[in-house]
Structures are given as C-alpha cells and as structure tokens.
Amino acid sequence: MMRTRPLKVALLGCGVVGSEVTRIMTTHADDLAARIGAPVELAGIAVRRPDKVREGVPAELVTTDATALVKRGDIDVVIEVIGGIEPARTLITTAFEHGASVVSANKALVAADGAALHAAAEANGADLYYEAAVAGAIPLVRPLRESLAGDKVNRVLGIVNGTTNFILDKMDSTGAGYSEALDEATALGYAEADPTADVEGFDAAAKAAILAGIAFHTRVTIDDVHREGLTEVTAADIASAKRMGCTVKLLAICERAADGASVTARVHPAMIPLTHPLASVREAYNAVFVEAEAAGQLMFYGPGAGGSPTASAVLGDLVAVCRNKLAGATGPGESAYTRLPVSPMGAVTTRYHISLDVADKPGVLAQVATIFAEHGVSIDTVRQSGKDGEASLVIVTHRAADAALSSTVGALRELDTVRGVASIMRVEGE
C-alpha cells in the first residue's frame, strides 16, 4: 500500500546535472512513487544565480538560501550536485543535523572528507549515498559495497575519466598530438575551458580514492593517491605502444598487496595490451575492471559523465534512500575495519617502457644494461635504432619497483652516452 504523504526533496545546484534531475523527477514522478512506495516532491532548489533561465524548472522552487533550505525540518532527502568542498561540506552536515539523508555527486568532497561525512550521517541516523561521484551512470559503488560485500576484492583497474579517454583515443586512432586532441575534445564539449582537473588526473584520483576505500574496507583519501596526468604523453609514445601491440590509457589502479598487509592507489598513463578488455574502451566512455577472489573478473562499462548519465545514478540513489526512510532504516555506511596502510608509489611493482636517446657507438647498450642490472631491474626486450651518430633505445622491463626504476633512470642520466630520457611509461594489464 502506497503512503500518500510525499517525501520531500531539496536540490542543491541546478546546472547540467541538477536540471536533468529536476526533469526526471517531474516527468517520471508516478514511476518513482511506485518504485519507492510513496510520492516524492521537489520542495526547493538552491542556486547561485536565480535569474538564469532554466527550462522546465519551477521558478517558485528556486532559492539562493541553500542553508535555510537544508535546515527546513520537513526535508527528507537533500541532493547535492554543486560540487567542490565548500559550501557543499557545510550544507551536507547541516542537512544531517536536521534529519535529512543526502545523495551526492561530489567526488572531490567524498575523496577528501568521506570519513567525517559518514560519521556525521551515522550520528544523525541518516544515509550518505554517492554512486554518481565515481563513474556517471555506471553502477560501481553499490556493487562494491553491497553485491561484493561477501567477497574479497584484490584489484580495481579502470578508465574513470571520459575526457582523457577521448583525448588518448583520438591520439591513437588519428595520430594527432596531445594539443590537437585536446582542442577537439574542447570543441565537442568533452573538455572544460580549464581542463586541468581532467588532464592532470585530479578527477580520476578522487574516484580512485573512493573506489579503493570501498573495495578494501579501509580509509583512502585523495592525498593517498599517486597522480600523474597525460600532458606529457606524445604521439611517439602512442606509436611505441602500437608496435608492442598495446594502447595508452589513463588508468586508476587500486590494489591489495600480495600479503594483504597494505593497499596502493594510483592514477597515471599506462600501456595496456590490445587483448585487455579496457583497450577497446573508446571515445569518452568509462570502464572499470574488478578482480575478486570468488567472483573472479568483472567489468563495468558505460558513459561516465554528462547530465543524463549522472542524473540516472543520482535518481537510483534517491530511490534507495527514500526506501530506507520509509522502512525507518539506513543503508550501508563506511566500512573501514581493515585499517590497512596505503603504501607509497615507490613500493609499487610494474613493468616499464623506457625510451632513451643515446650516442650511436659501440658499447652503449652494454653500459645501459649494466646500469639496469646494478639497480636490480631486469630487462625483457630491447629495440635499438640509429644513424648519423645518434640512436634510440627502447627498453621494456620485467616487473620492478617504482623506486628501483627511479634510481635506474637517475643513474642513466649520468652516463655521457645517454643524451636524454625521451619517455617513461608503465605497462599494465598483463
């Protein structure tokens, strides 16, 4: 039997995502009510610019006083899609204190301060859901913290930023350089006017922190995530990857150590074999590969950003939170019982692709190989080419610790016969 009194929802932010949330709540009101067991009513929408034209948004619901909106005692759920740290953090905690549960798409805030937000939610008997914070419409958070709650996740490997995947895909498919591919991404609306958060890996690092925390039941913040962007990836790197039967992707990688005593979380460009499922992820799509002990290998794929996909995830959380409200219960909160430390990047082991510019004369390869051996880094393959006194060496290593590789490269730079290190890239997915 459906309850007739509606659950009241406050919306913070009415940009691309917020407008789409409003549209879906309005046009699919009957379906949402049937799925929840009670009608849901949009009770207020907080915005910064009230005079902006927002098609389909009821003007009588618009307010600039977000604080007053979340303090209303009749609000059951607050949807936060304004982003950033403040005022989002204060508004969310205020909502908890006044009895509301929260659905958020705010990856930056959850990655930086998730533990405190979960504690505030628990203290007030409220829910904090944030499926939309990680990969748009792709269900990842709920499968990790609910569907796989009885399993042991050992690795999460994925493409979690559509802008960077579009850029790298264009570099791979057309031979374009980074700047040209970025210009195309901007023209098509995939990249912001200031693309720093995407291309320097900040967006992906926030998502990696959230995924690692949920997957490994430990606290991981964005400050724990090693981050490298893709601005240094060149057309030559893409070409080298092709010669190896690989492609280049900006990956978020969260791993449990073999002995189970620690975890790592990192974001950086990497070569992956064309045979790996992630290699076929094109354009602005996202995909995440999860490896668990009992479930085995799982892959989640779909649009990772945009108004409609993100709104889909927000509405899915809204239905879950509203159901909990009706049942007088709350859903899963923070699970950080393992208290595993996050190891530094220097302890991570992987394969490497290194391109060196060297003098074209006898003995250079032997010198370089000696440096690798002295630092405990084993060489898998070498490709050498050169003319007119200049040459290049392309070396692929076996698995080595990041710290050992760094010291190797430092020693190589000291050799008179090494003119420069053209590029270094990790090789993953094997």
Sequence and secondary structure as in RCSB ss.txt:
>XXXX:A:sequence
MMRTRPLKVALLGCGVVGSEVTRIMTTHADDLAARIGAPVELAGIAVRRPDKVREGVPAELVTTDATALVKRGDI
DVVIEVIGGIEPARTLITTAFEHGASVVSANKALVAADGAALHAAAEANGADLYYEAAVAGAIPLVRPLRESLAG
DKVNRVLGIVNGTTNFILDKMDSTGAGYSEALDEATALGYAEADPTADVEGFDAAAKAAILAGIAFHTRVTIDDV
HREGLTEVTAADIASAKRMGCTVKLLAICERAADGASVTARVHPAMIPLTHPLASVREAYNAVFVEAEAAGQLMF
YGPGAGGSPTASAVLGDLVAVCRNKLAGATGPGESAYTRLPVSPMGAVTTRYHISLDVADKPGVLAQVATIFAEH
GVSIDTVRQSGKDGEASLVIVTHRAADAALSSTVGALRELDTVRGVASIMRVEGE
>XXXX:A:secstr
   SS EEEEEE  SHHHHHHHHHHHHTHHHHHHHHTS EEEEEEE S TTS  TT  GGGEES HHHHHH TT 
 EEEE S SSTTHHHHHHHHHHTT EEEE  HHHHHHHHHHHHHHHHHTT  EE THHHHTTS  HHIIIIITTT
S EEEEEEE  HHHHHHHHHHHHH   HHHHHHHHHHTTSS SS HHHHTSHHHHHHHHHHHHHHHTS   GGGS
EE  STT  HHHHHHHHHTTEEEEEEEEEEE TTSS EEEEEEEEEEETTSGGGG  TTEEEEEEEETTTEEEEE
EEE SSHHHHHHHHHHHHHHHHHHHHHT        TT   B  GGG EEEEEEEEEEE STTHHHHHHHHHHHT
T  EEEEEEEEETTEEEEEEEESSEEHHHHHHHHHHHTT TTEEEEEEEEEE   
